[in-house]
Amino acid sequence: MKRDRSLRTLFLVRASQGVAPFKPRLNGEQLECLKRGARGITLRFEKSELVDVLVAAGYAEKGLAGVITVTAAGLEYLKTHAD
């Protein structure tokens, strides 16, 4: 039996549309670091591992001289994981 290729392609496109991008869940120390950054407290002197996780997850951006800016995704994470 010959399968219709266009139906298979349509199925694959629809299946991929429902997949959300993976965002890691932050531990307590990382979450506190993100909260401080959102309040405008500099994160330049934090452990680089903490900052690297926030940047890699898309929750923060690293600017000039190591200044960290919390992204919209980071603010959304804080809203959904507020204490």
Secondary structure, 3 states (H helix, E strand, C coil): CCCCHHHHHHHHHHHHHCCCCCCCCCCHHHHHHHHHHHCCCCCCCCCHHHHHHHHHHCCEEECHHHCEEECHHHHHHHHHCCC
